[in-house]
Amino acid sequence: MNITQPQIETAEAEFRNVSALGKGLTECIKAALAAAERAAWQPIETAEIGGKYRVLVSVPIKRHRLVLAILSRDGIWLDEQLKPMTYPPTHWRPRPAPPEPAP
């Protein structure tokens, strides 16, 4: 699981905030998980140039579209077919881990 320290800290803070409002455990957990998910997204300027791995990026086309992409050494965002992207992404996050196989 790819959970970062900022996600953990954000989730913990949200859990405490919602708990302080007197909400139940389920609501606190839902709020903490949602906050952690939002914290996974990082400004596009912080993406690693010439990265070895594709990352999930958000592209502002009508509604935000999610695409696997990589930032080339030349600073050009390449899509899944390794072609330059038409619209520059605004945010990125590491790819989530794949689901566990069914038992």
N, CA, C and O atoms as a GROMACS GRO file, in nm:
protein
  412
    1MET      N    1   0.085  -0.118   0.000
    1MET     CA    2   0.000   0.000   0.000
    1MET      C    3   0.089   0.124   0.000
    1MET      O    4   0.184   0.133   0.078
    2ASN      N    5   0.058   0.217  -0.087
    2ASN     CA    6   0.139   0.339  -0.102
    2ASN      C    7   0.078   0.454  -0.024
    2ASN      O    8   0.016   0.543  -0.082
    3ILE      N    9   0.096   0.454   0.107
    3ILE     CA   10   0.044   0.563   0.189
    3ILE      C   11   0.162   0.646   0.237
    3ILE      O   12   0.258   0.593   0.293
    4THR      N   13   0.155   0.776   0.213
    4THR     CA   14   0.264   0.866   0.250
    4THR      C   15   0.243   0.922   0.390
    4THR      O   16   0.133   0.918   0.444
    5GLN      N   17   0.349   0.974   0.446
    5GLN     CA   18   0.340   1.036   0.578
    5GLN      C   19   0.243   1.155   0.578
    5GLN      O   20   0.165   1.168   0.672
    6PRO      N   21   0.244   1.241   0.474
    6PRO     CA   22   0.144   1.349   0.472
    6PRO      C   23   0.000   1.296   0.472
    6PRO      O   24  -0.088   1.358   0.533
    7GLN      N   25  -0.025   1.184   0.406
    7GLN     CA   26  -0.159   1.126   0.408
    7GLN      C   27  -0.197   1.081   0.549
    7GLN      O   28  -0.309   1.104   0.594
    8ILE      N   29  -0.102   1.018   0.617
    8ILE     CA   30  -0.128   0.970   0.753
    8ILE      C   31  -0.157   1.088   0.845
    8ILE      O   32  -0.252   1.085   0.923
    9GLU      N   33  -0.075   1.192   0.835
    9GLU     CA   34  -0.094   1.309   0.921
    9GLU      C   35  -0.226   1.379   0.892
    9GLU      O   36  -0.294   1.423   0.984
   10THR      N   37  -0.262   1.389   0.764
   10THR     CA   38  -0.388   1.451   0.726
   10THR      C   39  -0.506   1.370   0.776
   10THR      O   40  -0.603   1.426   0.828
   11ALA      N   41  -0.499   1.238   0.762
   11ALA     CA   42  -0.607   1.150   0.809
   11ALA      C   43  -0.622   1.159   0.959
   11ALA      O   44  -0.734   1.164   1.010
   12GLU      N   45  -0.511   1.160   1.030
   12GLU     CA   46  -0.517   1.169   1.177
   12GLU      C   47  -0.580   1.301   1.221
   12GLU      O   48  -0.665   1.303   1.310
   13ALA      N   49  -0.539   1.410   1.158
   13ALA     CA   50  -0.595   1.541   1.194
   13ALA      C   51  -0.744   1.545   1.166
   13ALA      O   52  -0.821   1.596   1.247
   14GLU      N   53  -0.787   1.491   1.052
   14GLU     CA   54  -0.929   1.491   1.017
   14GLU      C   55  -1.009   1.404   1.114
   14GLU      O   56  -1.119   1.440   1.155
   15PHE      N   57  -0.952   1.290   1.149
   15PHE     CA   58  -1.018   1.200   1.245
   15PHE      C   59  -1.041   1.275   1.377
   15PHE      O   60  -1.151   1.270   1.434
   16ARG      N   61  -0.938   1.343   1.424
   16ARG     CA   62  -0.950   1.418   1.551
   16ARG      C   63  -1.054   1.531   1.540
   16ARG      O   64  -1.132   1.553   1.632
   17ASN      N   65  -1.052   1.602   1.426
   17ASN     CA   66  -1.148   1.711   1.406
   17ASN      C   67  -1.292   1.661   1.407
   17ASN      O   68  -1.377   1.719   1.473
   18VAL      N   69  -1.318   1.554   1.334
   18VAL     CA   70  -1.454   1.501   1.326
   18VAL      C   71  -1.495   1.439   1.459
   18VAL      O   72  -1.610   1.450   1.501
   19SER      N   73  -1.401   1.374   1.524
   19SER     CA   74  -1.428   1.315   1.656
   19SER      C   75  -1.464   1.424   1.758
   19SER      O   76  -1.553   1.405   1.841
   20ALA      N   77  -1.394   1.538   1.750
   20ALA     CA   78  -1.420   1.648   1.843
   20ALA      C   79  -1.560   1.705   1.825
   20ALA      O   80  -1.614   1.767   1.917
   21LEU      N   81  -1.618   1.684   1.707
   21LEU     CA   82  -1.755   1.730   1.682
   21LEU      C   83  -1.859   1.633   1.737
   21LEU      O   84  -1.979   1.656   1.724
   22GLY      N   85  -1.810   1.524   1.798
   22GLY     CA   86  -1.901   1.428   1.857
   22GLY      C   87  -1.956   1.326   1.759
   22GLY      O   88  -2.056   1.259   1.788
   23LYS      N   89  -1.892   1.313   1.644
   23LYS     CA   90  -1.938   1.217   1.544
   23LYS      C   91  -1.896   1.076   1.584
   23LYS      O   92  -1.802   1.057   1.662
   24GLY      N   93  -1.966   0.978   1.530
   24GLY     CA   94  -1.937   0.838   1.562
   24GLY      C   95  -1.812   0.788   1.491
   24GLY      O   96  -1.756   0.855   1.405
   25LEU      N   97  -1.770   0.669   1.531
   25LEU     CA   98  -1.648   0.609   1.477
   25LEU      C   99  -1.653   0.595   1.325
   25LEU      O  100  -1.556   0.626   1.257
   26THR      N  101  -1.765   0.548   1.270
   26THR     CA  102  -1.776   0.528   1.126
   26THR      C  103  -1.759   0.660   1.052
   26THR      O  104  -1.687   0.665   0.952
   27GLU      N  105  -1.822   0.766   1.098
   27GLU     CA  106  -1.807   0.897   1.033
   27GLU      C  107  -1.665   0.949   1.042
   27GLU      O  108  -1.614   1.008   0.947
   28CYS      N  109  -1.600   0.926   1.156
   28CYS     CA  110  -1.461   0.968   1.172
   28CYS      C  111  -1.370   0.895   1.075
   28CYS      O  112  -1.282   0.956   1.014
   29ILE      N  113  -1.391   0.765   1.061
   29ILE     CA  114  -1.308   0.686   0.970
   29ILE      C  115  -1.331   0.729   0.826
   29ILE      O  116  -1.235   0.746   0.751
   30LYS      N  117  -1.457   0.748   0.786
   30LYS     CA  118  -1.487   0.792   0.649
   30LYS      C  119  -1.421   0.927   0.620
   30LYS      O  120  -1.362   0.945   0.513
   31ALA      N  121  -1.430   1.019   0.713
   31ALA     CA  122  -1.370   1.152   0.693
   31ALA      C  123  -1.219   1.142   0.684
   31ALA      O  124  -1.157   1.210   0.602
   32ALA      N  125  -1.158   1.058   0.768
   32ALA     CA  126  -1.012   1.042   0.767
   32ALA      C  127  -0.965   0.980   0.636
   32ALA      O  128  -0.865   1.023   0.579
   33LEU      N  129  -1.037   0.879   0.588
   33LEU     CA  130  -0.999   0.815   0.461
   33LEU      C  131  -1.013   0.912   0.344
   33LEU      O  132  -0.928   0.914   0.255
   34ALA      N  133  -1.119   0.990   0.343
   34ALA     CA  134  -1.139   1.089   0.236
   34ALA      C  135  -1.027   1.194   0.239
   34ALA      O  136  -0.977   1.234   0.134
   35ALA      N  137  -0.989   1.237   0.358
   35ALA     CA  138  -0.882   1.336   0.370
   35ALA      C  139  -0.749   1.278   0.323
   35ALA      O  140  -0.671   1.348   0.258
   36ALA      N  141  -0.723   1.152   0.356
   36ALA     CA  142  -0.599   1.088   0.312
   36ALA      C  143  -0.595   1.076   0.160
   36ALA      O  144  -0.489   1.095   0.099
   37GLU      N  145  -0.708   1.045   0.100
   37GLU     CA  146  -0.714   1.035  -0.047
   37GLU      C  147  -0.684   1.170  -0.112
   37GLU      O  148  -0.609   1.177  -0.209
   38ARG      N  149  -0.743   1.278  -0.057
   38ARG     CA  150  -0.716   1.411  -0.112
   38ARG      C  151  -0.569   1.448  -0.097
   38ARG      O  152  -0.511   1.511  -0.185
   39ALA      N  153  -0.508   1.409   0.015
   39ALA     CA  154  -0.368   1.444   0.042
   39ALA      C  155  -0.270   1.369  -0.047
   39ALA      O  156  -0.154   1.407  -0.057
   40ALA      N  157  -0.317   1.261  -0.113
   40ALA     CA  158  -0.229   1.185  -0.203
   40ALA      C  159  -0.194   1.266  -0.327
   40ALA      O  160  -0.087   1.247  -0.385
   41TRP      N  161  -0.282   1.356  -0.368
   41TRP     CA  162  -0.259   1.437  -0.488
   41TRP      C  163  -0.161   1.549  -0.455
   41TRP      O  164  -0.176   1.618  -0.355
   42GLN      N  165  -0.062   1.565  -0.541
   42GLN     CA  166   0.042   1.666  -0.520
   42GLN      C  167   0.048   1.760  -0.641
   42GLN      O  168   0.012   1.721  -0.752
   43PRO      N  169   0.092   1.885  -0.620
   43PRO     CA  170   0.104   1.978  -0.732
   43PRO      C  171   0.197   1.920  -0.840
   43PRO      O  172   0.297   1.856  -0.807
   44ILE      N  173   0.164   1.942  -0.964
   44ILE     CA  174   0.240   1.885  -1.074
   44ILE      C  175   0.385   1.928  -1.072
   44ILE      O  176   0.472   1.856  -1.121
   45GLU      N  177   0.413   2.045  -1.016
   45GLU     CA  178   0.551   2.095  -1.012
   45GLU      C  179   0.642   2.007  -0.926
   45GLU      O  180   0.764   2.016  -0.938
   46THR      N  181   0.585   1.924  -0.840
   46THR     CA  182   0.667   1.841  -0.751
   46THR      C  183   0.696   1.703  -0.810
   46THR      O  184   0.764   1.623  -0.746
   47ALA      N  185   0.648   1.674  -0.930
   47ALA     CA  186   0.670   1.542  -0.991
   47ALA      C  187   0.817   1.525  -1.028
   47ALA      O  188   0.884   1.621  -1.067
   48GLU      N  189   0.864   1.403  -1.016
   48GLU     CA  190   1.004   1.371  -1.047
   48GLU      C  191   1.027   1.373  -1.198
   48GLU      O  192   0.959   1.304  -1.274
   49ILE      N  193   1.123   1.453  -1.241
   49ILE     CA  194   1.158   1.460  -1.383
   49ILE      C  195   1.239   1.337  -1.420
   49ILE      O  196   1.331   1.299  -1.348
   50GLY      N  197   1.203   1.274  -1.533
   50GLY     CA  198   1.274   1.156  -1.577
   50GLY      C  199   1.249   1.037  -1.487
   50GLY      O  200   1.333   0.947  -1.474
   51GLY      N  201   1.132   1.036  -1.425
   51GLY     CA  202   1.098   0.929  -1.332
   51GLY      C  203   1.097   0.793  -1.399
   51GLY      O  204   1.072   0.782  -1.520
   52LYS      N  205   1.124   0.688  -1.320
   52LYS     CA  206   1.126   0.552  -1.373
   52LYS      C  207   0.986   0.494  -1.383
   52LYS      O  208   0.963   0.400  -1.459
   53TYR      N  209   0.892   0.549  -1.307
   53TYR     CA  210   0.760   0.490  -1.299
   53TYR      C  211   0.653   0.586  -1.350
   53TYR      O  212   0.664   0.708  -1.336
   54ARG      N  213   0.551   0.528  -1.409
   54ARG     CA  214   0.436   0.609  -1.448
   54ARG      C  215   0.360   0.645  -1.321
   54ARG      O  216   0.355   0.568  -1.225
   55VAL      N  217   0.301   0.763  -1.322
   55VAL     CA  218   0.220   0.810  -1.210
   55VAL      C  219   0.082   0.843  -1.262
   55VAL      O  220   0.062   0.859  -1.382
   56LEU      N  221  -0.013   0.853  -1.172
   56LEU     CA  222  -0.148   0.892  -1.207
   56LEU      C  223  -0.153   1.045  -1.208
   56LEU      O  224  -0.114   1.108  -1.110
   57VAL      N  225  -0.201   1.105  -1.317
   57VAL     CA  226  -0.209   1.251  -1.325
   57VAL      C  227  -0.353   1.292  -1.351
   57VAL      O  228  -0.433   1.217  -1.407
   58SER      N  229  -0.384   1.413  -1.309
   58SER     CA  230  -0.516   1.471  -1.331
   58SER      C  231  -0.504   1.575  -1.441
   58SER      O  232  -0.423   1.667  -1.432
   59VAL      N  233  -0.585   1.560  -1.544
   59VAL     CA  234  -0.582   1.650  -1.660
   59VAL      C  235  -0.714   1.726  -1.665
   59VAL      O  236  -0.821   1.665  -1.668
   60PRO      N  237  -0.708   1.860  -1.667
   60PRO     CA  238  -0.831   1.940  -1.664
   60PRO      C  239  -0.900   1.951  -1.800
   60PRO      O  240  -0.893   2.056  -1.865
   61ILE      N  241  -0.965   1.845  -1.843
   61ILE     CA  242  -1.043   1.846  -1.967
   61ILE      C  243  -1.189   1.831  -1.926
   61ILE      O  244  -1.229   1.725  -1.878
   62LYS      N  245  -1.269   1.936  -1.944
   62LYS     CA  246  -1.409   1.940  -1.900
   62LYS      C  247  -1.417   1.897  -1.753
   62LYS      O  248  -1.416   1.982  -1.664
   63ARG      N  249  -1.424   1.770  -1.729
   63ARG     CA  250  -1.410   1.719  -1.592
   63ARG      C  251  -1.268   1.664  -1.585
   63ARG      O  252  -1.213   1.621  -1.687
   64HIS      N  253  -1.211   1.664  -1.469
   64HIS     CA  254  -1.074   1.615  -1.458
   64HIS      C  255  -1.067   1.469  -1.501
   64HIS      O  256  -1.148   1.386  -1.458
   65ARG      N  257  -0.972   1.439  -1.584
   65ARG     CA  258  -0.952   1.304  -1.635
   65ARG      C  259  -0.825   1.248  -1.571
   65ARG      O  260  -0.725   1.319  -1.558
   66LEU      N  261  -0.828   1.120  -1.532
   66LEU     CA  262  -0.711   1.057  -1.472
   66LEU      C  263  -0.640   0.974  -1.578
   66LEU      O  264  -0.703   0.895  -1.649
   67VAL      N  265  -0.509   0.991  -1.587
   67VAL     CA  266  -0.429   0.925  -1.690
   67VAL      C  267  -0.298   0.878  -1.627
   67VAL      O  268  -0.242   0.947  -1.542
   68LEU      N  269  -0.249   0.760  -1.669
   68LEU     CA  270  -0.114   0.720  -1.631
   68LEU      C  271  -0.018   0.793  -1.722
   68LEU      O  272  -0.037   0.795  -1.844
   69ALA      N  273   0.084   0.853  -1.666
   69ALA     CA  274   0.177   0.933  -1.745
   69ALA      C  275   0.316   0.928  -1.682
   69ALA      O  276   0.333   0.880  -1.570
   70ILE      N  277   0.413   0.978  -1.755
   70ILE     CA  278   0.550   0.987  -1.706
   70ILE      C  279   0.606   1.121  -1.751
   70ILE      O  280   0.575   1.168  -1.860
   71LEU      N  281   0.687   1.183  -1.667
   71LEU     CA  282   0.751   1.310  -1.700
   71LEU      C  283   0.889   1.281  -1.755
   71LEU      O  284   0.975   1.229  -1.684
   72SER      N  285   0.912   1.315  -1.883
   72SER     CA  286   1.039   1.285  -1.950
   72SER      C  287   1.152   1.371  -1.893
   72SER      O  288   1.128   1.468  -1.821
   73ARG      N  289   1.273   1.334  -1.926
   73ARG     CA  290   1.391   1.412  -1.883
   73ARG      C  291   1.387   1.553  -1.940
   73ARG      O  292   1.448   1.645  -1.885
   74ASP      N  293   1.315   1.568  -2.053
   74ASP     CA  294   1.303   1.700  -2.116
   74ASP      C  295   1.191   1.784  -2.055
   74ASP      O  296   1.166   1.896  -2.099
   75GLY      N  297   1.124   1.728  -1.953
   75GLY     CA  298   1.015   1.802  -1.888
   75GLY      C  299   0.884   1.795  -1.964
   75GLY      O  300   0.797   1.879  -1.943
   76ILE      N  301   0.868   1.696  -2.052
   76ILE     CA  302   0.746   1.679  -2.129
   76ILE      C  303   0.666   1.563  -2.071
   76ILE      O  304   0.721   1.455  -2.048
   77TRP      N  305   0.537   1.586  -2.047
   77TRP     CA  306   0.451   1.478  -1.997
   77TRP      C  307   0.412   1.388  -2.113
   77TRP      O  308   0.363   1.434  -2.216
   78LEU      N  309   0.435   1.257  -2.093
   78LEU     CA  310   0.402   1.157  -2.195
   78LEU      C  311   0.287   1.071  -2.145
   78LEU      O  312   0.282   1.034  -2.028
   79ASP      N  313   0.194   1.040  -2.236
   79ASP     CA  314   0.078   0.959  -2.196
   79ASP      C  315   0.113   0.810  -2.195
   79ASP      O  316   0.230   0.773  -2.205
   80GLU      N  317   0.011   0.728  -2.183
   80GLU     CA  318   0.031   0.583  -2.172
   80GLU      C  319   0.098   0.524  -2.296
   80GLU      O  320   0.164   0.421  -2.287
   81GLN      N  321   0.082   0.588  -2.412
   81GLN     CA  322   0.148   0.541  -2.535
   81GLN      C  323   0.283   0.611  -2.557
   81GLN      O  324   0.343   0.601  -2.664
   82LEU      N  325   0.329   0.681  -2.453
   82LEU     CA  326   0.455   0.757  -2.455
   82LEU      C  327   0.455   0.867  -2.561
   82LEU      O  328   0.559   0.899  -2.618
   83LYS      N  329   0.336   0.924  -2.585
   83LYS     CA  330   0.322   1.038  -2.676
   83LYS      C  331   0.302   1.163  -2.591
   83LYS      O  332   0.241   1.156  -2.483
   84PRO      N  333   0.352   1.280  -2.638
   84PRO     CA  334   0.332   1.403  -2.560
   84PRO      C  335   0.183   1.428  -2.537
   84PRO      O  336   0.100   1.410  -2.626
   85MET      N  337   0.152   1.471  -2.414
   85MET     CA  338   0.012   1.497  -2.378
   85MET      C  339  -0.032   1.631  -2.435
   85MET      O  340   0.044   1.728  -2.434
   86THR      N  341  -0.155   1.636  -2.485
   86THR     CA  342  -0.212   1.758  -2.543
   86THR      C  343  -0.238   1.862  -2.436
   86THR      O  344  -0.210   1.980  -2.454
   87TYR      N  345  -0.294   1.817  -2.323
   87TYR     CA  346  -0.326   1.908  -2.212
   87TYR      C  347  -0.233   1.876  -2.096
   87TYR      O  348  -0.222   1.761  -2.056
   88PRO      N  349  -0.166   1.977  -2.042
   88PRO     CA  350  -0.075   1.949  -1.931
   88PRO      C  351  -0.153   1.912  -1.804
   88PRO      O  352  -0.255   1.973  -1.774
   89PRO      N  353  -0.104   1.812  -1.730
   89PRO     CA  354  -0.169   1.776  -1.605
   89PRO      C  355  -0.148   1.884  -1.498
   89PRO      O  356  -0.055   1.964  -1.507
   90THR      N  357  -0.235   1.884  -1.398
   90THR     CA  358  -0.226   1.983  -1.290
   90THR      C  359  -0.180   1.922  -1.159
   90THR      O  360  -0.122   1.991  -1.075
   91HIS      N  361  -0.206   1.792  -1.139
   91HIS     CA  362  -0.169   1.723  -1.015
   91HIS      C  363  -0.123   1.581  -1.048
   91HIS      O  364  -0.153   1.528  -1.155
   92TRP      N  365  -0.050   1.520  -0.955
   92TRP     CA  366  -0.004   1.383  -0.974
   92TRP      C  367  -0.009   1.310  -0.840
   92TRP      O  368  -0.017   1.371  -0.734
   93ARG      N  369  -0.004   1.179  -0.848
   93ARG     CA  370   0.005   1.095  -0.729
   93ARG      C  371   0.066   0.961  -0.770
   93ARG      O  372   0.054   0.921  -0.886
   94PRO      N  373   0.129   0.892  -0.676
   94PRO     CA  374   0.180   0.758  -0.710
   94PRO      C  375   0.064   0.668  -0.749
   94PRO      O  376  -0.049   0.686  -0.703
   95ARG      N  377   0.092   0.570  -0.833
   95ARG     CA  378  -0.010   0.473  -0.871
   95ARG      C  379  -0.053   0.395  -0.748
   95ARG      O  380   0.032   0.354  -0.668
   96PRO      N  381  -0.183   0.372  -0.733
   96PRO     CA  382  -0.227   0.291  -0.620
   96PRO      C  383  -0.185   0.145  -0.640
   96PRO      O  384  -0.165   0.100  -0.753
   97ALA      N  385  -0.173   0.074  -0.532
   97ALA     CA  386  -0.139  -0.068  -0.539
   97ALA      C  387  -0.253  -0.144  -0.605
   97ALA      O  388  -0.369  -0.106  -0.589
   98PRO      N  389  -0.224  -0.251  -0.680
   98PRO     CA  390  -0.331  -0.329  -0.742
   98PRO      C  391  -0.411  -0.404  -0.635
   98PRO      O  392  -0.360  -0.427  -0.525
   99PRO      N  393  -0.533  -0.443  -0.665
   99PRO     CA  394  -0.611  -0.517  -0.567
   99PRO      C  395  -0.554  -0.654  -0.541
   99PRO      O  396  -0.488  -0.713  -0.626
  100GLU      N  397  -0.581  -0.705  -0.423
  100GLU     CA  398  -0.540  -0.842  -0.388
  100GLU      C  399  -0.622  -0.941  -0.468
  100GLU      O  400  -0.739  -0.916  -0.495
  101PRO      N  401  -0.562  -1.055  -0.508
  101PRO     CA  402  -0.641  -1.155  -0.579
  101PRO      C  403  -0.751  -1.212  -0.489
  101PRO      O  404  -0.735  -1.221  -0.367
  102ALA      N  405  -0.862  -1.249  -0.552
  102ALA     CA  406  -0.973  -1.306  -0.475
  102ALA      C  407  -0.931  -1.442  -0.419
  102ALA      O  408  -0.858  -1.517  -0.485
  103PRO      N  409  -0.977  -1.474  -0.298
  103PRO     CA  410  -0.939  -1.604  -0.238
  103PRO      C  411  -1.001  -1.722  -0.313
  103PRO      O  412  -0.979  -1.837  -0.276
   0.00000   0.00000   0.00000
